[in-house]
Amino acid sequence: MKTLRIIFLSLLIIGTFQSCIVSEKPNMDFFSDSKYDFKEAKFTSFNVPLLLAKPYIKKALKKDGESEELINLIKKVSKIKVLTVENGSKEMLNDYAKFLNNNQYEDWATIKHNGENVNLRVKQKGESIKNMLITVNSDKELVFVDVKGSFTPDDISKMINAVSDK
């Protein structure tokens, strides 16, 4: 029985850390399309293991003095995917924006911070937002964060205001 318990725990731990694997293949729909010519672009992608990340993020937000409202938003997150692109082009970014528009993503905010553009797009059904895409565009690389969860427009506004006030 003890051996069975150890095997079960080992499989559970391996399953948890599986999402930590870093890949050089894109993990987001537009970038996974093999028909598109990405030229010199280099991809790095991973899924954030929320079981490990949520407590760490909450602790960091509390340490930074963030509001309880912002910290409570972390509870609503169900999945996070991150993709970085080196040598990405403006053309690729424009094509990505068209792809998002064609897939019912709404442009909610663009924030310029330290020479970087941060763009927030959401996919909304009624009052519920199930998907949020954050794009960070700097001169050197592009970072795409795909956040899935169950948010309200008010939640997103609070997040934008918290970031904009800094």
N, C-alpha and C positions, 0 to 999 in steps of 0.2 A: 504494500500500500504506500509506503514511504517513497519507493522508487517511482511509482505512478505519479505521486504528487510532485516530485522533483522534475519529472519529464514534463508534466503539465505546466509547471511554473516556467521552465526553460522555454517551452514553446510560446508561452504568453509574453515573455520578455523579448524573445526574438521577433515576434509579431509586432511588438510595440516599437522596436528599434528599426524595423524594416523600412519605415518611412523616412528614416534619417539618411538613407543612402543617397549620395550625391551622384547625379547623372549628367552626362554631357548631351543628353537628348532633351529637347523641350518637353515640358509637361503641361502646356496650355494649347487649346484647340488651334488657334491661328498658326502658331509656330510649329505644330506637329504636322501641318499640311506639307506633304513632300513635293507638291507641285510648285510651291513658291521657291524662288531662287534667293537664298539668303546671303549669297556671295561670301564674303570673308567673316561673317558673323560667327562667334563662338558662344555656345550656350552652356550654362550651368543651372541645373534645376534640382529642387528637392521639395519634399512635402514636410511640413513642420509637424512633429509629433505633439499634438495638443496635450496629451496626458502629462508630458514633461514640461511643455512650454507655458501653459496657463499659469501655474504657480509662480514660475520665474518672472513672467510678464507682470503679474499682479504685484509681486514684491518690488520690482523695479519701478512701477508706476507709483506705488506708495512712497518709496524712497525719494522719488522726484517731487513729491508733494501734489500729485494729481488728485482730482476730485473723485469721490466715491462713485459718481455717475459714470465717469470714464472707466474706472476699474470694473464696474458692473457690466460694461459692454463686452468685456472679455468673456464673460459667461455665455454670451449669445453666439460666440464663434464656434462653428462645428468643424471647419477644415481650412487650412491655409497652405497654399502652394506658392513657392517663390521661384522666379526665373530671372537670371541675369544674362545680359547679352553684351558681349564685347564686340566692338567694331560694327555696331548697328548703325543703320543709315536713317536719315530723315524720311526717305521714301518708305522704308519698312515701317517706321512709326506712323506715317500717314495711312498706309495700307491697313495697319492694325486698327487705327481709329475708324476707318471705313467698315472693317469687319465687325467691330463692336456696334456701330450704328445699325448695320444690317441685322444684327442679332438682338435688337431692342435694348441696348445699353444706353442710358441717358448720361450726358456729361453734367456732373453736379458741381464740380469745383476744380479750379486750377490755382495752385498756390506757388508763387515764386519764392524760393528760400535759398540763400547762399549760392546763387548762380545756378540752381537746379529748379526744374519745373516739376511739380508734383500734381498729377491729374487724378481725379477721383471720378469713376463712372459706376453706376449702379443699374441693376436689373430689378425692376419693381413690378409687382403684381398687386394692384390695389394699394393698401397701406403697408404691405409686407415687402421687405427687400431681402431677397434670398442670396444675392451675389453682389459683391463689391470688388471692383478692380482698381488697384492703385498703381499708377505708373510714375516712376521717378526717372527723369530724363536729365542726364548731365552730359558734359562734353565727352567724357571717356566711356561711359557705359549706360545701359538702360537696365532698370530693375522693374520687374512686374510682380505684383503681389495679388493673388487671387484669394479673396476671403469669402467663404461661404458661411451662412448662419441665418438667423432670423432677426432682422433689424426693422426698426420703424424709421421713417424720415426724421423724426425728432432725435433718435439715437445718432444718426449720421450728422445732423446739424451740431449736436453737442461735441462730437468728435472733431469736426472741422473747426469749430470755435475754440476748442482746447488747443489745437495745433496752431491756429492763426494767432492766438494771443501771445505765443512765445516769442 
